[in-house]
Amino acid sequence: MMHMTFYWSNEVTLLVDSWQTKSWTGYSLTLLACLIASAFYQYMEDRRVRLKLVSSGKPSTQIETPLLQGKIFGGAGKWSAARIGGAVLFGVNSAIGYLLMLAVMSFNGGIFVAIVLGLAVGYLLFRSGDGDVATLVDNPCACA
């Protein structure tokens, strides 16, 4: 049965039929996996943003906005290694983001809390700014 409201239970089916939890041990490991995956999402986003800043050749203190920026990677060619690497990182990060969204759509309260907590911890560890990387407004969508 698919839940359409949040529920709190250690029995959950996550993403595929074969990923089912029936015990507290399995449920705890699933929550840990969700927390780690969402923190990894923030790490990958940090790597993608840093690659974009380094390959653009612009000072790291400059803030870019989607409507005002010119070429994405400065004078780099259309098929440069930096642009291809950025596209691969974007694709991987988008896939992880959509999988996290689908996991939240299991409507299990513990899964939701684990993912939100993992995103917050990942942001704190990898993206909260240590001063050398500016905030890059790449896409205003929180899941992109």
C-alpha positions as CSV (number, residue, x, y, z in Angstrom):
1,M,0.0,0.0,0.0
2,M,1.3,3.4,-0.9
3,H,1.0,6.1,1.8
4,M,-0.3,9.5,0.8
5,T,0.3,11.2,4.1
6,F,3.3,11.2,6.4
7,Y,3.6,8.1,8.7
8,W,6.0,7.0,11.3
9,S,6.9,3.3,11.0
10,N,10.0,1.2,10.7
11,E,8.4,-0.6,7.7
12,V,9.1,1.3,4.5
13,T,9.7,0.5,0.9
14,L,12.3,2.9,-0.5
15,L,12.7,3.6,-4.3
16,V,12.4,-0.1,-5.4
17,D,10.4,-3.0,-4.2
18,S,13.5,-4.9,-3.1
19,W,14.5,-2.1,-0.6
20,Q,12.1,-2.9,2.2
21,T,12.6,-2.6,5.9
22,K,10.9,-4.8,8.4
23,S,13.1,-4.4,11.4
24,W,14.6,-1.5,13.4
25,T,18.1,-2.5,12.3
26,G,17.2,-2.3,8.6
27,Y,15.3,0.9,9.1
28,S,18.2,2.5,10.9
29,L,20.6,1.5,8.2
30,T,18.2,3.0,5.6
31,L,18.0,6.2,7.5
32,L,21.8,6.3,7.7
33,A,22.0,5.7,3.9
34,C,19.6,8.5,3.3
35,L,21.6,10.9,5.5
36,I,24.9,10.0,3.8
37,A,23.4,10.3,0.3
38,S,22.0,13.7,1.0
39,A,25.3,14.9,2.5
40,F,27.0,13.5,-0.5
41,Y,24.6,15.5,-2.7
42,Q,25.9,18.7,-1.0
43,Y,29.5,17.6,-1.4
44,M,29.0,17.0,-5.2
45,E,27.3,20.4,-5.6
46,D,30.3,22.0,-3.9
47,R,32.6,20.3,-6.3
48,R,30.6,21.4,-9.3
49,V,30.5,25.0,-8.1
50,R,34.2,25.0,-7.4
51,L,34.9,23.5,-10.9
52,K,32.8,26.2,-12.4
53,L,34.6,29.0,-10.5
54,V,38.0,27.7,-11.2
55,S,37.4,27.1,-14.9
56,S,35.8,30.5,-15.4
57,G,39.0,32.3,-14.5
58,K,37.0,34.9,-12.6
59,P,37.9,36.0,-9.0
60,S,36.2,33.8,-6.4
61,T,34.7,36.9,-4.8
62,Q,32.5,37.7,-7.8
63,I,28.9,36.7,-7.6
64,E,27.3,35.6,-10.8
65,T,23.6,35.8,-11.6
66,P,21.9,33.8,-14.2
67,L,20.4,36.8,-16.0
68,L,23.7,38.8,-16.1
69,Q,26.3,36.2,-16.9
70,G,27.7,35.9,-20.4
71,K,29.5,32.7,-21.3
72,I,29.4,30.0,-18.6
73,F,33.2,29.3,-18.6
74,G,34.7,32.5,-19.8
75,G,36.7,32.1,-23.0
76,A,36.7,28.3,-22.9
77,G,35.7,26.4,-26.0
78,K,32.3,24.8,-26.5
79,W,33.7,21.3,-25.8
80,S,36.4,22.1,-23.2
81,A,37.2,19.6,-20.5
82,A,35.9,22.0,-17.8
83,R,32.5,22.3,-19.5
84,I,32.2,18.5,-20.0
85,G,33.3,17.9,-16.5
86,G,30.8,20.4,-15.2
87,A,28.0,18.8,-17.3
88,V,28.9,15.4,-15.9
89,L,28.9,16.7,-12.3
90,F,25.5,18.4,-13.0
91,G,24.0,15.2,-14.3
92,V,25.2,13.1,-11.4
93,N,24.1,15.7,-8.9
94,S,20.7,16.0,-10.6
95,A,20.2,12.2,-10.5
96,I,21.1,12.1,-6.8
97,G,18.7,15.0,-6.1
98,Y,15.8,13.4,-7.9
99,L,16.5,10.1,-6.1
100,L,16.4,12.0,-2.8
101,M,13.1,13.6,-3.9
102,L,11.6,10.2,-4.7
103,A,12.8,8.9,-1.3
104,V,11.0,11.7,0.5
105,M,7.9,10.8,-1.5
106,S,7.8,7.5,0.4
107,F,6.1,9.8,3.0
108,N,7.9,8.1,5.8
109,G,8.7,10.7,8.5
110,G,12.0,9.2,9.4
111,I,13.2,9.2,5.8
112,F,12.2,12.9,5.5
113,V,14.0,13.9,8.6
114,A,17.1,11.9,7.7
115,I,17.3,13.6,4.3
116,V,16.7,17.1,5.5
117,L,19.2,16.5,8.3
118,G,21.7,15.1,5.8
119,L,21.3,18.1,3.5
120,A,21.8,20.5,6.5
121,V,24.9,18.6,7.7
122,G,26.3,18.4,4.1
123,Y,25.7,22.1,3.7
124,L,27.4,22.9,7.0
125,L,30.4,20.7,6.2
126,F,30.9,21.4,2.5
127,R,29.0,24.6,1.4
128,S,28.6,27.0,4.3
129,G,31.5,29.0,3.0
130,D,35.1,29.1,4.3
131,G,35.6,32.4,2.6
132,D,37.4,31.4,-0.6
133,V,34.3,30.5,-2.7
134,A,31.6,33.0,-3.3
135,T,28.0,32.1,-3.4
136,L,27.1,31.2,-7.0
137,V,23.6,31.8,-8.0
138,D,23.4,29.1,-10.7
139,N,19.8,28.1,-10.4
140,P,17.2,29.3,-7.9
141,C,15.6,25.9,-7.7
142,A,16.6,24.2,-4.4
143,C,16.7,20.7,-6.1
144,A,18.9,21.6,-9.0
